[in-house]
């Protein structure tokens, strides 16, 4: 039940993000004197609509997007005589840029608000991940039950008794180099008697002898147990930092800046993720860094809600808004960035014509851009389908 609630709430969060994106276009168009005919959430058959002033507001059956119909977005639009002066393509360049950027700005603002809420309510995590083999909390070594639960234990564990410290980065386990936590675990579990860790601490390399305890561990999903070596240490992670309302604003601003950098890096890596998505669809391991569809993101929202991790829920929703804003900046039609590129082209072209003593050129003929638009739509649609299939047959698992 909690999973279903989280799934629905996250889907509603995505719908609200899209609705506010379109509001960004509508409100800036109204503020700059343009006429807005329709504002709809969704596509497909109309569910209902109502009119307020000169705008028809409504909902369509497929809530996977939305649109804001501004009069004269291109010179191809059919206009009534009284609409000519308020047509978008006839407005000043700065007005058109403001309107086209309004949706992008709205997603960024919404993402920032969500980050500020996260900072006050749950704390901001560190986006700088510790080294893969950095040691975290240390404790006694519990025995494991066949169902995966652990038995109570008391006292200190081998890692603590050996003098290991949180933040130590393990370089070698008994002479074997390790680069990942999985490798660290595997090599540690092989040990049946005293052995050594080569660790980096405060810029120095230290060799620390450790005597493990032998415990029983069971594979995920059940099966026979096996005796392994254990030292009582977990992986390192950085605890979230909470802020009061006043300190949350600058902290959220700095965090948002880091998110921008990571979002654009992820965007640049999207083409190379096609092979990883195909691997996931065809039965290989799913790369957690691959994109997710609306369904996949909502599923993650449901899983975080089910475990009471509402801070993660909000962070994922904020990340999605940053991605939506960044994605729409791409200079491809029919994205906002494509329309912005057309407006800038017209401005640069007319400036050059002015230097030559020529009159400004006419509006860009969008019919000539249709082939490029179709190609972008087809590639984008295929990518979305591939991502959706991967989310269905081999979803990203945040939790084992």
N, C-alpha and C positions, 0 to 999 in steps of 0.2 A: 504493500500500500504506500509506504513512504517513497519507494523507488518510483512508483507511478506518479505520485505527487511531484517529486523532484523533476521527473521527465517533463510533465505538463508545464510546470512553472518555468523550466528553462526554455521550452518551446515558446511559451508566452513572452519570455524575456527577449528571445530572438525576434518575435513578431513586433514587440514594442520598439526594439532597436530599429527595425526596418520602417515602422510607422514614423518614428521621430526623424529618421533620415529624410523621408519624404516631406515631413513638416519643415525641415531645414530649407528645402527648396521652396515650399509654398510660402512660408513666412517671409523669406528674403525677396521672393517675387512680388508679394503684396507690398512690402516696404519700399521697393524700388519702382512702383507704379505699373507693374505688369499685371495682366489679367490671368487668373487661374480659373479654368473651367471645372475640373474634376480633381478630387482627391480620394483615391481608393486604396484599400489594403487587400492584397491578394490578386489572383488572376482567375480567368475562366468565367463561368456563369455568375451573374450578379445575385447575391443573396438578398440584400436590401440596400436602399440608399435614401437620402433625404437632402433637401436643398436648404442652404442657409445663405442668404444674399445671392451672389452670382455663382457660388461654388456648389457643386453636387458632391456630397460626401457619401461613401459607401463601402461595403464589404463584399468581396467575391469569394467563390467557393474554395479556391486553393490558396491558403495563406502562406505562400512561399515568395513573398515579395510585395510590391506595391508600386504605385505610380502617381505622379502629380502632373496633370495635363495643363501646361502653361501655354497660353495662346502664342502661336508663332515661334515655337522652339526652333524651327527651321523654316526656310523660305518656301518649303513644299506644302506647309499647312494651309488649308483653306480658311480664309478669314472673311468675316463680314466687314463692310466698310467702317463701321464704328469701332472695330477692334484693331485697325491698322496702327494707330498711335501707341497702343499698348502691347503690340507684338514684340516678343522677346528679341527676334533677330534684328529689329530696328532700333534697339536700345544701345546706349553707350557701352563701350567695351567693359568698363569697370563694373557696370551693373550686371552684365551677363556673367562675368567671372564670379561676382558675389553670389549670384543665384546658383550657378553650377557648383560652387564650393560649399554652399549651405548645407547640403546633406552630409558631405564629408566632415565638415566642422562639427555637425551635430553628433556624429558617431564618436569623434574624439572627445567632445565635451561629456557625453554620456559615459564613456570609458573612464574619464578623469573623476567624475562624480562617484562611480562605483569603486574606484581605487581609494578615494577619500573615505567612503563608508567602510571599506575594508580596513583602512588604517585605524579608524576609531574603534570599530567593533571587534575585529579579530587580529589585527596587526598585519604589517606588510612583510612578506617573506623576502629573503635575499635572492636576487636573480643571479648572483655570482655563486655558482655551485662549488662546494668544496671538492678537493681531489677525490677521485673514485675510491681510493684505498685509505682515506682519512678515517681514523678511529673516532667513534662517538661515545655514547654512554656505556659505562662498564658496570657489570653486576656479577652476582653468583651465576653458576651454570645450572639451569633447570633441566630435569629430565622431560622428555616429550611423550605425550600419550598418543596412541594410534590415530585418534581423531584430529591430531594437529595441535591440541591444547597443551599447555605445559604445567608441570607440577610446581608447587611453591618451593622456594629455596631461600636460604639465608646466608649471611656472611659475604665475604669478598670472593671474587673469582680469580682465576689464574692471571688474567691481564693486569688486574689491580695489584696483586701480590708481586708481580714482576716489575712493577714501576712504570708500566705504560700509561700514557696520558691522553686525554681527549684532544684531538687535533693532530696527534702523531700520524704521519703518512708512511704507510708500510711500503717499502721498496722491494724487499725480498722476504720469502718465507723459507727458512732453512736452506738458503742459497739459491732458491728458485725465484726468478724475477716475476712480479705480479703487477698488472696494470689495471685490473678491474676488481670490483668487490667479489664477483663470482669466482675469479681466480684465487683471490685471497682466501675465501671460504674453502674452496676445494683443497688447496694446499694445506691449510690449517687442519682440516678434518682428516688428512692422511697421517698426521703425527700421532704416534703412540707413546712417545717418551719425550724428555727434554729436547728442545730445539731452539733456534734463534730467529728473531725478527730483525731485519735491517730497517730502521725507521729514520725519517727526516724530522727533526724537531728544531725549530728556531734557526734554520739554515745549517744545522749540523747533522751528520749521519751518525747514528748510534746503533750498536749491536746489543740487543736485549735478549737474554735467555728466558725462556718461558717453559713451564711444565704444564701441559694440558690435562684436562680431566676427560675421561672416557664416558660418553653418554650415548643414549640411543636416539636416533633421529629417523623419522619416517618420511618417505617421499610424498609430495603433494598428490592427493587423490587416494591415499591409502597404500596398502601393500606391506610387505615385511619390513621390519625395522632393521637398522644396521648400526653397529657401534662405531662412533667417530670421535676424533679429538675436538675439544671445544675449549675456548679461553674466556668466554663471557664478555663479548664486546659487540656493539652494534655499529652500523655505518654512521658517519657524521652527517649532520644537517644543521642548517642555521635556523634558530628559532625566530618566528615572526616577532616584530617589534610593534607594540601598540603606541598610539599617540593620542593626545587630547585634541579637542576640536580645532584649536588654534594652530597647534604644531602639525596637524594632519595635512593642512593645505600645502605648505612647502614640501613636506615629505611626499605627498601624493604627486606633486609636480615633478620632483626628482625621479620618482618611481615611473611616472608616465614617460619621461624622457628615455629611460632605459627600455621601457616597453616599446617605444617607437623604434629604437634601433633594432631590437630583436624582431619586431614585426616585419620591418622592411628586409631584414636578412632572410627571414622565413619566406617572404614573398619572392625574393630573388632565387631561392632554392626550389620553388615549386616545379619548374620543368624537370629537374633531375630527380624529383620524387615519383615520377611516373613509373619508373622501373620498380621502386619499392612498393608502390601500390599494387602493381601487377603481381609481384611476388606474394603479397598478402592475399590477393584474390585466388591465386593458383595453389595455395596451401602452405606457403612459406611463413616465416615469422613476421609479424606486423611491426614495422618500425614505428616507435611511439612519436617520432618527429614528423610523420606524414600528416597531411591535412585531414580534416574530418568534415563530414557533411552535416547538415542541420540535424539529421537523425542521430548521427554519431555524437555530436556535441550535446544533444538532449539526453542521450543515454549516459554520457559522462555526468551530466547534471543530476540525473536520477541516482547514479551510484554514489556521488558525493553527498547527496541529501540523505540517502539510506544510511550512511555512516555518520551523519550529523556534521559533516565537514562543510558547513555553510560558507565559511571563508573561502574554501577552494571553489565552491559553486560561484561565488561572486567574482573571484579572480578569473575563472574561465569565461564568464559572461563579459567581463571587461576586456579580456584578450580578444574575444570575438568582435567586439565593437571596434577595437583598434585595427583588427584585420579588415573588417568591412570598409572602414575609412581609407586604409592604405590601398586596398584592392581597387577601390573606385578612383584612385588617383591615376591608375595606369592609363596611358594615352591611347586607349582602344575604344572604338565605338562598339556597343552602345553605352559604355561606362561613362560616368561623369568626366573622367579624365580625357576621354575622346572628344567630348563637346568642348572642354576647356582648350584642348589642342587646336580645334578648329577656330575658336574665337581668337586665340593668340596668333594663329597663322594669318587670319584676316587683318588683324591689327598691324602685324609686321609688314604684310604685303602692301597695305594701304599707306603705311609710313614710307616705304621705299618708293611707291608710286608718287607720293607727295614730293619727295626729293627730286623726282624727275619732272615735276610739273604736270603730272597726270591726275585725273579725277580718281576718287576711290573706286575700287572694283566692286562688283556685286557680291552678294552672299555666296558662300561655297555651295556648290551643287552636290547635295547629299546623295543624289542618285549615282554619281560617279564613285561614291565611297561605299555603296552597297556591297560590292563583291568582297571588299576587305572586312566589312561588318559581318557578312555571312560567315566568312572564314573564322573570325574571332568567336562568333556565337557557336559555331559547330565545335571548335576546339574546346571552348569553355564548357559546352554542354557535355562533351565526351569525358572531360576531366571530372565533372560533377558526378556523372553516372559511375565512373570508375571508383571514385571516392565513396559513393553511396554503397556500391556492391561490397567494397572492402569493409565498410562499417557494419554491414549485415553479416557477411560470412566470416570475417576475421577482425572483430572490433579491437580498438585500443583498450587495453586493460590497465587502469591505474592501480588496481588492487589485485593481488594474487588470489 
